[in-house]
Amino acid sequence: MNKIYLLLPFLIFSQFNSYSQQNQVVQSNKNELIVEALEDGKIEDGKYKCNLFDWQIEIPSDFTITSQERIKQLEDKGYAAMQENATEGKNIRRKNNNLIGFEKDTYNTFGAKYESLEGTQKLSLQEHKKFIIKLLEETYTGKGIKFDIANSDLILGKHNFYKILVHIYHPKTDQLILTQELYTAYINNHLFTANINYRNEDLGYILSYNFVKSFQQTID
C-alpha cells in the first residue's frame, strides 16, 4: 500500500512545482552567448511575490519551501506514470516554469506554475480541462487507483479558472486517503496552474482558502 500512497502526490504535482529560476540566453557585444538567470519572483515578509504578473500568495506558518531536488523526484515519477498509462502522456511538454511550492509534509502541499503559450496551438479553457481530466483518468485507472473526479468553473479576481477535484480512496476499505485540487487559467498568454494536495481536511481548507484569497489582492 505504501507504493500507492507515494505515487499519489506525484501525478499532478509533477506538472505544478516550486519556486525556481528561468534562464535567458542573451548576446553580448563580443558575440558571446551568455545564460542569465531570470527570477520568477521573490519571497519576503512571509509571501511569495510573482514578478511575471500581478499575484502574490502567503506562505502559511509551519510550511516549508519545496526544494528543487524534491521537485525533480516528483516530476520523474509523475511523468513516468502519465507516459505509461495515458494515450497523450508522451505529448506532454516538460518545462521548468515553476513559481512557488510549499508543503507541510509529503501529503499536504501547494505548487504553482506559469507556462508560456507562445508558439503553441492554444486550446480553449474548456478543451484544456477535458484534456487534463482524460489524462488523470487514464493515469489513475492504469495504476489501479480507486478515485473520483469532479470539475467546475469559477472566477478568481479578474480571471476565469477551471477547477478539478480528485478524491483518492483506499483500494480495499474505500477510505478517503488523499484529495487533490487543480486550478487552471489563461493569464497574459500563459497557462497558470496551481495544485493542492491534502490528507488533512483542516490543512486542505487552509491551502484552498489561501490560494483563492491570493487572487483577491494585488501586490503592494
CYANA upper distance limits for C-alpha pairs under 8 A (distance plus 0.5 A):
  1 MET  CA      5 TYR  CA      6.95
  2 ASN  CA      6 LEU  CA      6.62
  3 LYS  CA      7 LEU  CA      6.71
  4 ILE  CA      8 LEU  CA      6.91
  4 ILE  CA    145 ILE  CA      8.11
  5 TYR  CA      9 PRO  CA      8.47
  6 LEU  CA     10 PHE  CA      7.98
  7 LEU  CA     11 LEU  CA      7.33
  7 LEU  CA     77 LYS  CA      7.86
  7 LEU  CA     78 GLY  CA      8.15
  8 LEU  CA    178 LEU  CA      8.13
  9 PRO  CA     13 PHE  CA      6.30
  9 PRO  CA     74 LEU  CA      8.28
  9 PRO  CA    106 THR  CA      8.24
  9 PRO  CA    107 TYR  CA      7.15
  9 PRO  CA    197 ASN  CA      7.18
 10 PHE  CA     14 SER  CA      5.97
 10 PHE  CA     74 LEU  CA      5.47
 10 PHE  CA     75 GLU  CA      7.19
 10 PHE  CA     77 LYS  CA      6.62
 10 PHE  CA     78 GLY  CA      5.19
 11 LEU  CA     15 GLN  CA      8.34
 11 LEU  CA     74 LEU  CA      8.47
 11 LEU  CA     77 LYS  CA      7.85
 11 LEU  CA     78 GLY  CA      4.72
 11 LEU  CA     79 TYR  CA      7.70
 11 LEU  CA     81 ALA  CA      7.54
 11 LEU  CA     82 MET  CA      7.81
 11 LEU  CA    136 LEU  CA      8.43
 12 ILE  CA     16 PHE  CA      7.57
 12 ILE  CA     78 GLY  CA      7.49
 12 ILE  CA    195 ASN  CA      7.68
 13 PHE  CA     17 ASN  CA      6.79
 13 PHE  CA     74 LEU  CA      7.34
 13 PHE  CA     75 GLU  CA      7.79
 13 PHE  CA     78 GLY  CA      7.88
 13 PHE  CA    111 GLY  CA      7.58
 13 PHE  CA    195 ASN  CA      7.10
 14 SER  CA     71 ILE  CA      7.90
 14 SER  CA     74 LEU  CA      6.01
 14 SER  CA     75 GLU  CA      4.57
 14 SER  CA     76 ASP  CA      7.96
 14 SER  CA     77 LYS  CA      8.18
 14 SER  CA     78 GLY  CA      5.63
 14 SER  CA     79 TYR  CA      7.20
 15 GLN  CA     75 GLU  CA      7.67
 15 GLN  CA    113 LYS  CA      8.14
 16 PHE  CA     98 ASN  CA      7.41
 16 PHE  CA    111 GLY  CA      5.73
 16 PHE  CA    112 ALA  CA      5.55
 16 PHE  CA    113 LYS  CA      5.59
 16 PHE  CA    193 THR  CA      6.97
 16 PHE  CA    194 ALA  CA      6.72
 16 PHE  CA    195 ASN  CA      6.67
 17 ASN  CA     71 ILE  CA      6.91
 17 ASN  CA     98 ASN  CA      5.93
 17 ASN  CA     99 LEU  CA      7.58
 17 ASN  CA    100 ILE  CA      7.12
 17 ASN  CA    101 GLY  CA      6.15
 17 ASN  CA    111 GLY  CA      5.23
 17 ASN  CA    112 ALA  CA      6.14
 17 ASN  CA    113 LYS  CA      6.64
 18 SER  CA     65 ILE  CA      8.04
 18 SER  CA     66 THR  CA      6.45
 18 SER  CA     67 SER  CA      7.78
 18 SER  CA     68 GLN  CA      7.63
 18 SER  CA     71 ILE  CA      7.54
 18 SER  CA     98 ASN  CA      5.87
 18 SER  CA     99 LEU  CA      6.06
 18 SER  CA    100 ILE  CA      4.50
 18 SER  CA    101 GLY  CA      4.10
 18 SER  CA    102 PHE  CA      7.54
 18 SER  CA    111 GLY  CA      6.12
 18 SER  CA    112 ALA  CA      7.06
 18 SER  CA    113 LYS  CA      8.10
 19 TYR  CA     40 ASP  CA      8.19
 19 TYR  CA     65 ILE  CA      8.25
 19 TYR  CA     66 THR  CA      8.16
 19 TYR  CA     98 ASN  CA      6.19
 19 TYR  CA     99 LEU  CA      4.96
 19 TYR  CA    100 ILE  CA      4.18
 19 TYR  CA    101 GLY  CA      6.27
 20 SER  CA     39 GLU  CA      7.50
 20 SER  CA     40 ASP  CA      7.44
 20 SER  CA     68 GLN  CA      8.07
 20 SER  CA     96 ASN  CA      8.42
 20 SER  CA     97 ASN  CA      8.17
 20 SER  CA     98 ASN  CA      6.22
 20 SER  CA     99 LEU  CA      6.67
 20 SER  CA    100 ILE  CA      7.73
 21 GLN  CA     37 ALA  CA      6.63
 21 GLN  CA     38 LEU  CA      6.12
 21 GLN  CA     39 GLU  CA      5.17
 21 GLN  CA     40 ASP  CA      6.52
 21 GLN  CA     97 ASN  CA      8.32
 21 GLN  CA     98 ASN  CA      8.12
 22 GLN  CA     37 ALA  CA      6.22
 22 GLN  CA     38 LEU  CA      5.55
 22 GLN  CA     39 GLU  CA      6.83
 22 GLN  CA     40 ASP  CA      7.69
 22 GLN  CA     96 ASN  CA      7.77
 22 GLN  CA     97 ASN  CA      7.21
 23 ASN  CA     35 VAL  CA      6.59
 23 ASN  CA     36 GLU  CA      5.90
 23 ASN  CA     37 ALA  CA      5.05
 23 ASN  CA     38 LEU  CA      6.17
 24 GLN  CA     35 VAL  CA      6.03
 24 GLN  CA     36 GLU  CA      5.61
 24 GLN  CA     37 ALA  CA      6.87
 24 GLN  CA     38 LEU  CA      7.24
 25 VAL  CA     33 LEU  CA      6.88
 25 VAL  CA     34 ILE  CA      6.06
 25 VAL  CA     35 VAL  CA      5.04
 25 VAL  CA     36 GLU  CA      6.72
 26 VAL  CA     33 LEU  CA      6.31
 26 VAL  CA     34 ILE  CA      5.92
 26 VAL  CA     35 VAL  CA      7.02
 26 VAL  CA     36 GLU  CA      7.83
 27 GLN  CA     31 ASN  CA      6.28
 27 GLN  CA     32 GLU  CA      6.17
 27 GLN  CA     33 LEU  CA      5.37
 27 GLN  CA     34 ILE  CA      6.75
 28 SER  CA     32 GLU  CA      5.92
 28 SER  CA     33 LEU  CA      7.13
 28 SER  CA     34 ILE  CA      7.66
 40 ASP  CA     50 CYS  CA      6.49
 40 ASP  CA     51 ASN  CA      6.34
 40 ASP  CA     52 LEU  CA      6.79
 40 ASP  CA     98 ASN  CA      8.33
 40 ASP  CA     99 LEU  CA      6.59
 41 GLY  CA     48 TYR  CA      7.37
 41 GLY  CA     49 LYS  CA      5.87
 41 GLY  CA     50 CYS  CA      4.64
 41 GLY  CA     51 ASN  CA      5.42
 41 GLY  CA     52 LEU  CA      7.87
 41 GLY  CA     99 LEU  CA      7.73
 42 LYS  CA     48 TYR  CA      6.18
 42 LYS  CA     49 LYS  CA      5.86
 42 LYS  CA     50 CYS  CA      7.13
 42 LYS  CA     51 ASN  CA      8.36
 43 ILE  CA     47 LYS  CA      5.99
 43 ILE  CA     48 TYR  CA      4.88
 43 ILE  CA     49 LYS  CA      6.69
 44 GLU  CA     48 TYR  CA      7.09
 44 GLU  CA     49 LYS  CA      8.18
 46 GLY  CA     58 GLU  CA      6.54
 46 GLY  CA     59 ILE  CA      6.17
 46 GLY  CA     60 PRO  CA      8.36
 47 LYS  CA     56 GLN  CA      7.20
 47 LYS  CA     57 ILE  CA      6.05
 47 LYS  CA     58 GLU  CA      4.77
 47 LYS  CA     59 ILE  CA      6.00
 48 TYR  CA     56 GLN  CA      6.04
 48 TYR  CA     57 ILE  CA      5.93
 48 TYR  CA     58 GLU  CA      6.84
 48 TYR  CA     59 ILE  CA      7.54
 48 TYR  CA    100 ILE  CA      7.63
 49 LYS  CA     55 TRP  CA      6.88
 49 LYS  CA     56 GLN  CA      4.88
 49 LYS  CA     57 ILE  CA      7.26
 49 LYS  CA    219 ILE  CA      7.82
 50 CYS  CA     54 ASP  CA      7.27
 50 CYS  CA     55 TRP  CA      6.11
 50 CYS  CA     56 GLN  CA      6.36
 50 CYS  CA     99 LEU  CA      7.89
 51 ASN  CA     55 TRP  CA      8.37
 53 PHE  CA    188 ASN  CA      8.39
 54 ASP  CA    218 THR  CA      6.75
 54 ASP  CA    219 ILE  CA      6.81
 55 TRP  CA    214 SER  CA      7.43
 55 TRP  CA    215 PHE  CA      7.17
 55 TRP  CA    217 GLN  CA      8.18
 55 TRP  CA    218 THR  CA      6.78
 55 TRP  CA    219 ILE  CA      6.93
 56 GLN  CA    214 SER  CA      6.52
 56 GLN  CA    215 PHE  CA      8.30
 56 GLN  CA    217 GLN  CA      8.32
 56 GLN  CA    218 THR  CA      7.67
 56 GLN  CA    219 ILE  CA      6.87
 57 ILE  CA    210 ASN  CA      7.73
 57 ILE  CA    211 PHE  CA      7.33
 57 ILE  CA    214 SER  CA      5.58
 58 GLU  CA    210 ASN  CA      7.47
 58 GLU  CA    214 SER  CA      7.99
 59 ILE  CA     63 PHE  CA      7.28
 59 ILE  CA    102 PHE  CA      7.78
 60 PRO  CA    206 ILE  CA      8.49
 60 PRO  CA    207 LEU  CA      8.47
 62 ASP  CA    104 LYS  CA      7.17
 63 PHE  CA    102 PHE  CA      6.60
 63 PHE  CA    103 GLU  CA      5.69
 63 PHE  CA    104 LYS  CA      5.17
 64 THR  CA    102 PHE  CA      5.77
 64 THR  CA    103 GLU  CA      5.97
 64 THR  CA    104 LYS  CA      7.00
 65 ILE  CA    100 ILE  CA      8.24
 65 ILE  CA    101 GLY  CA      6.36
 65 ILE  CA    102 PHE  CA      4.74
 65 ILE  CA    103 GLU  CA      7.04
 66 THR  CA     70 ARG  CA      7.30
 66 THR  CA     71 ILE  CA      7.58
 66 THR  CA    101 GLY  CA      5.80
 66 THR  CA    102 PHE  CA      5.44
 66 THR  CA    103 GLU  CA      6.90
 67 SER  CA     71 ILE  CA      6.85
 68 GLN  CA     72 LYS  CA      6.65
 69 GLU  CA     73 GLN  CA      7.02
 70 ARG  CA     74 LEU  CA      6.81
 71 ILE  CA     75 GLU  CA      6.54
 72 LYS  CA     76 ASP  CA      6.66
 73 GLN  CA     77 LYS  CA      7.03
 74 LEU  CA     78 GLY  CA      6.56
 75 GLU  CA     79 TYR  CA      6.41
 76 ASP  CA     80 ALA  CA      6.61
 77 LYS  CA     81 ALA  CA      6.73
 78 GLY  CA     82 MET  CA      6.85
 79 TYR  CA     83 GLN  CA      6.48
 79 TYR  CA     89 GLY  CA      8.17
 80 ALA  CA     84 GLU  CA      6.56
 81 ALA  CA     85 ASN  CA      6.69
 81 ALA  CA    139 THR  CA      6.99
 81 ALA  CA    143 LYS  CA      8.34
 82 MET  CA     86 ALA  CA      5.76
 82 MET  CA     89 GLY  CA      5.45
 82 MET  CA     90 LYS  CA      8.24
 82 MET  CA    135 LEU  CA      7.81
 82 MET  CA    136 LEU  CA      8.50
 82 MET  CA    139 THR  CA      5.94
 83 GLN  CA     87 THR  CA      8.17
 83 GLN  CA     88 GLU  CA      8.01
 83 GLN  CA     89 GLY  CA      4.62
 83 GLN  CA     90 LYS  CA      5.60
 84 GLU  CA     89 GLY  CA      7.70
 84 GLU  CA    139 THR  CA      8.35
 85 ASN  CA     89 GLY  CA      7.72
 85 ASN  CA    138 GLU  CA      6.56
 85 ASN  CA    139 THR  CA      5.48
 85 ASN  CA    142 GLY  CA      5.77
 85 ASN  CA    143 LYS  CA      8.03
 86 ALA  CA    135 LEU  CA      6.19
 86 ALA  CA    136 LEU  CA      8.36
 86 ALA  CA    138 GLU  CA      5.59
 86 ALA  CA    139 THR  CA      5.88
 86 ALA  CA    142 GLY  CA      8.34
 87 THR  CA    135 LEU  CA      8.18
 87 THR  CA    138 GLU  CA      8.18
 88 GLU  CA     92 ILE  CA      7.54
 88 GLU  CA    135 LEU  CA      7.57
 89 GLY  CA    135 LEU  CA      7.69
 95 LYS  CA    115 GLU  CA      8.29
 97 ASN  CA    113 LYS  CA      6.40
 97 ASN  CA    114 TYR  CA      6.17
 97 ASN  CA    115 GLU  CA      6.18
 98 ASN  CA    112 ALA  CA      6.93
 98 ASN  CA    113 LYS  CA      4.98
 98 ASN  CA    114 TYR  CA      6.82
 99 LEU  CA    111 GLY  CA      8.21
 99 LEU  CA    112 ALA  CA      6.04
 99 LEU  CA    113 LYS  CA      5.73
 99 LEU  CA    114 TYR  CA      7.22
100 ILE  CA    111 GLY  CA      6.29
100 ILE  CA    112 ALA  CA      6.02
100 ILE  CA    113 LYS  CA      7.87
101 GLY  CA    109 THR  CA      8.00
101 GLY  CA    110 PHE  CA      5.95
101 GLY  CA    111 GLY  CA      4.59
101 GLY  CA    112 ALA  CA      6.87
102 PHE  CA    109 THR  CA      6.45
102 PHE  CA    110 PHE  CA      5.92
102 PHE  CA    111 GLY  CA      7.08
103 GLU  CA    108 ASN  CA      6.33
103 GLU  CA    109 THR  CA      4.66
103 GLU  CA    110 PHE  CA      6.65
104 LYS  CA    108 ASN  CA      5.99
104 LYS  CA    109 THR  CA      6.81
105 ASP  CA    109 THR  CA      7.45
107 TYR  CA    178 LEU  CA      8.00
107 TYR  CA    197 ASN  CA      6.64
107 TYR  CA    198 TYR  CA      5.86
107 TYR  CA    199 ARG  CA      6.50
108 ASN  CA    196 ILE  CA      7.99
108 ASN  CA    197 ASN  CA      5.76
108 ASN  CA    198 TYR  CA      4.64
108 ASN  CA    199 ARG  CA      6.80
108 ASN  CA    200 ASN  CA      7.68
108 ASN  CA    203 LEU  CA      7.46
108 ASN  CA    204 GLY  CA      7.77
109 THR  CA    196 ILE  CA      6.22
109 THR  CA    197 ASN  CA      5.66
109 THR  CA    198 TYR  CA      7.00
109 THR  CA    207 LEU  CA      8.49
110 PHE  CA    194 ALA  CA      7.80
110 PHE  CA    195 ASN  CA      6.21
110 PHE  CA    196 ILE  CA      5.16
110 PHE  CA    197 ASN  CA      7.10
110 PHE  CA    207 LEU  CA      7.61
111 GLY  CA    194 ALA  CA      6.13
111 GLY  CA    195 ASN  CA      5.80
111 GLY  CA    196 ILE  CA      7.25
112 ALA  CA    192 PHE  CA      7.86
112 ALA  CA    193 THR  CA      6.08
112 ALA  CA    194 ALA  CA      4.73
112 ALA  CA    195 ASN  CA      6.89
113 LYS  CA    191 LEU  CA      8.44
113 LYS  CA    192 PHE  CA      6.25
113 LYS  CA    193 THR  CA      5.78
113 LYS  CA    194 ALA  CA      6.98
114 TYR  CA    190 HIS  CA      6.79
114 TYR  CA    191 LEU  CA      6.15
114 TYR  CA    192 PHE  CA      5.04
114 TYR  CA    193 THR  CA      7.08
115 GLU  CA    190 HIS  CA      5.78
115 GLU  CA    191 LEU  CA      5.56
115 GLU  CA    192 PHE  CA      7.00
116 SER  CA    189 ASN  CA      7.03
116 SER  CA    190 HIS  CA      4.92
116 SER  CA    191 LEU  CA      6.92
117 LEU  CA    121 GLN  CA      8.29
117 LEU  CA    122 LYS  CA      7.43
117 LEU  CA    189 ASN  CA      6.34
117 LEU  CA    190 HIS  CA      5.75
117 LEU  CA    191 LEU  CA      7.26
118 GLU  CA    189 ASN  CA      7.75
118 GLU  CA    190 HIS  CA      8.45
123 LEU  CA    127 GLU  CA      6.22
123 LEU  CA    128 HIS  CA      6.32
124 SER  CA    128 HIS  CA      6.67
125 LEU  CA    129 LYS  CA      6.67
125 LEU  CA    162 TYR  CA      8.03
125 LEU  CA    185 ALA  CA      7.70
125 LEU  CA    186 TYR  CA      7.95
126 GLN  CA    130 LYS  CA      6.84
126 GLN  CA    162 TYR  CA      8.42
127 GLU  CA    131 PHE  CA      6.77
128 HIS  CA    132 ILE  CA      6.77
129 LYS  CA    133 ILE  CA      6.66
129 LYS  CA    162 TYR  CA      7.53
130 LYS  CA    134 LYS  CA      6.68
131 PHE  CA    135 LEU  CA      6.69
132 ILE  CA    136 LEU  CA      6.65
133 ILE  CA    137 GLU  CA      6.55
133 ILE  CA    149 ILE  CA      8.33
133 ILE  CA    164 ILE  CA      8.17
134 LYS  CA    138 GLU  CA      6.57
135 LEU  CA    139 THR  CA      6.62
136 LEU  CA    140 TYR  CA      6.53
137 GLU  CA    141 THR  CA      6.40
138 GLU  CA    142 GLY  CA      6.36
139 THR  CA    143 LYS  CA      6.82
140 TYR  CA    144 GLY  CA      6.81
140 TYR  CA    145 ILE  CA      5.74
140 TYR  CA    146 LYS  CA      7.99
140 TYR  CA    147 PHE  CA      7.99
141 THR  CA    145 ILE  CA      6.34
141 THR  CA    146 LYS  CA      7.95
145 ILE  CA    168 ILE  CA      7.82
145 ILE  CA    169 TYR  CA      8.07
145 ILE  CA    171 PRO  CA      7.41
146 LYS  CA    168 ILE  CA      6.52
146 LYS  CA    169 TYR  CA      5.89
146 LYS  CA    170 HIS  CA      7.46
146 LYS  CA    171 PRO  CA      6.41
147 PHE  CA    166 VAL  CA      7.39
147 PHE  CA    167 HIS  CA      5.92
147 PHE  CA    168 ILE  CA      5.00
147 PHE  CA    169 TYR  CA      6.35
148 ASP  CA    166 VAL  CA      6.31
148 ASP  CA    167 HIS  CA      5.92
148 ASP  CA    168 ILE  CA      7.44
149 ILE  CA    164 ILE  CA      7.44
149 ILE  CA    165 LEU  CA      6.18
149 ILE  CA    166 VAL  CA      5.14
149 ILE  CA    167 HIS  CA      7.14
150 ALA  CA    164 ILE  CA      6.36
150 ALA  CA    165 LEU  CA      5.66
150 ALA  CA    166 VAL  CA      7.12
151 ASN  CA    162 TYR  CA      7.70
151 ASN  CA    163 LYS  CA      5.98
151 ASN  CA    164 ILE  CA      4.92
151 ASN  CA    165 LEU  CA      6.50
152 SER  CA    162 TYR  CA      6.28
152 SER  CA    163 LYS  CA      5.76
152 SER  CA    164 ILE  CA      7.22
153 ASP  CA    160 ASN  CA      7.95
153 ASP  CA    161 PHE  CA      6.38
153 ASP  CA    162 TYR  CA      4.85
153 ASP  CA    163 LYS  CA      6.57
154 LEU  CA    160 ASN  CA      6.58
154 LEU  CA    161 PHE  CA      5.80
154 LEU  CA    162 TYR  CA      6.55
154 LEU  CA    163 LYS  CA      7.90
155 ILE  CA    159 HIS  CA      6.11
155 ILE  CA    160 ASN  CA      5.15
155 ILE  CA    161 PHE  CA      6.29
156 LEU  CA    160 ASN  CA      7.07
156 LEU  CA    161 PHE  CA      7.44
156 LEU  CA    212 VAL  CA      7.17
156 LEU  CA    215 PHE  CA      6.24
156 LEU  CA    216 GLN  CA      7.43
157 GLY  CA    215 PHE  CA      5.62
157 GLY  CA    216 GLN  CA      5.65
157 GLY  CA    217 GLN  CA      8.42
159 HIS  CA    185 ALA  CA      7.36
159 HIS  CA    186 TYR  CA      8.20
159 HIS  CA    187 ILE  CA      7.84
160 ASN  CA    185 ALA  CA      6.49
160 ASN  CA    186 TYR  CA      8.09
161 PHE  CA    183 TYR  CA      6.87
161 PHE  CA    184 THR  CA      5.81
161 PHE  CA    185 ALA  CA      5.09
161 PHE  CA    186 TYR  CA      8.31
162 TYR  CA    183 TYR  CA      6.29
162 TYR  CA    184 THR  CA      5.99
162 TYR  CA    185 ALA  CA      7.25
163 LYS  CA    181 GLU  CA      7.36
163 LYS  CA    182 LEU  CA      5.98
163 LYS  CA    183 TYR  CA      5.14
163 LYS  CA    184 THR  CA      7.16
164 ILE  CA    180 GLN  CA      8.49
164 ILE  CA    181 GLU  CA      6.27
164 ILE  CA    182 LEU  CA      5.51
164 ILE  CA    183 TYR  CA      7.18
165 LEU  CA    179 THR  CA      7.86
165 LEU  CA    180 GLN  CA      6.34
165 LEU  CA    181 GLU  CA      5.25
165 LEU  CA    182 LEU  CA      7.02
166 VAL  CA    179 THR  CA      6.22
166 VAL  CA    180 GLN  CA      5.49
166 VAL  CA    181 GLU  CA      6.96
167 HIS  CA    176 LEU  CA      7.32
167 HIS  CA    177 ILE  CA      8.31
167 HIS  CA    178 LEU  CA      6.57
167 HIS  CA    179 THR  CA      5.23
167 HIS  CA    180 GLN  CA      7.03
168 ILE  CA    176 LEU  CA      6.41
168 ILE  CA    177 ILE  CA      6.30
168 ILE  CA    178 LEU  CA      5.62
168 ILE  CA    179 THR  CA      6.77
169 TYR  CA    173 THR  CA      8.39
169 TYR  CA    174 ASP  CA      5.61
169 TYR  CA    175 GLN  CA      5.78
169 TYR  CA    176 LEU  CA      4.94
169 TYR  CA    177 ILE  CA      5.89
169 TYR  CA    178 LEU  CA      7.62
170 HIS  CA    174 ASP  CA      5.30
170 HIS  CA    175 GLN  CA      5.61
170 HIS  CA    176 LEU  CA      6.88
170 HIS  CA    177 ILE  CA      6.79
177 ILE  CA    199 ARG  CA      6.62
178 LEU  CA    197 ASN  CA      7.58
178 LEU  CA    198 TYR  CA      6.36
178 LEU  CA    199 ARG  CA      5.30
179 THR  CA    197 ASN  CA      6.32
179 THR  CA    198 TYR  CA      5.89
179 THR  CA    199 ARG  CA      6.72
180 GLN  CA    195 ASN  CA      7.71
180 GLN  CA    196 ILE  CA      6.12
180 GLN  CA    197 ASN  CA      5.02
180 GLN  CA    198 TYR  CA      7.03
181 GLU  CA    195 ASN  CA      6.27
181 GLU  CA    196 ILE  CA      5.52
181 GLU  CA    197 ASN  CA      7.00
182 LEU  CA    193 THR  CA      7.71
182 LEU  CA    194 ALA  CA      6.39
182 LEU  CA    195 ASN  CA      5.12
182 LEU  CA    196 ILE  CA      6.95
183 TYR  CA    193 THR  CA      6.12
183 TYR  CA    194 ALA  CA      5.63
183 TYR  CA    195 ASN  CA      6.90
184 THR  CA    191 LEU  CA      7.67
184 THR  CA    192 PHE  CA      6.17
184 THR  CA    193 THR  CA      4.98
184 THR  CA    194 ALA  CA      7.04
185 ALA  CA    191 LEU  CA      6.54
185 ALA  CA    192 PHE  CA      5.82
185 ALA  CA    193 THR  CA      7.15
186 TYR  CA    190 HIS  CA      6.11
186 TYR  CA    191 LEU  CA      5.32
186 TYR  CA    192 PHE  CA      6.56
187 ILE  CA    191 LEU  CA      6.79
187 ILE  CA    192 PHE  CA      6.98
196 ILE  CA    204 GLY  CA      8.15
196 ILE  CA    207 LEU  CA      7.46
196 ILE  CA    208 SER  CA      7.76
197 ASN  CA    204 GLY  CA      7.86
198 TYR  CA    203 LEU  CA      7.32
198 TYR  CA    204 GLY  CA      5.82
199 ARG  CA    203 LEU  CA      8.42
199 ARG  CA    204 GLY  CA      7.84
200 ASN  CA    204 GLY  CA      6.59
201 GLU  CA    205 TYR  CA      6.68
202 ASP  CA    206 ILE  CA      6.89
203 LEU  CA    207 LEU  CA      6.66
204 GLY  CA    208 SER  CA      6.53
205 TYR  CA    209 TYR  CA      6.37
206 ILE  CA    210 ASN  CA      6.36
207 LEU  CA    211 PHE  CA      6.69
208 SER  CA    212 VAL  CA      6.74
209 TYR  CA    213 LYS  CA      6.43
210 ASN  CA    214 SER  CA      6.71
211 PHE  CA    215 PHE  CA      7.70
212 VAL  CA    216 GLN  CA      7.68
213 LYS  CA    217 GLN  CA      7.53
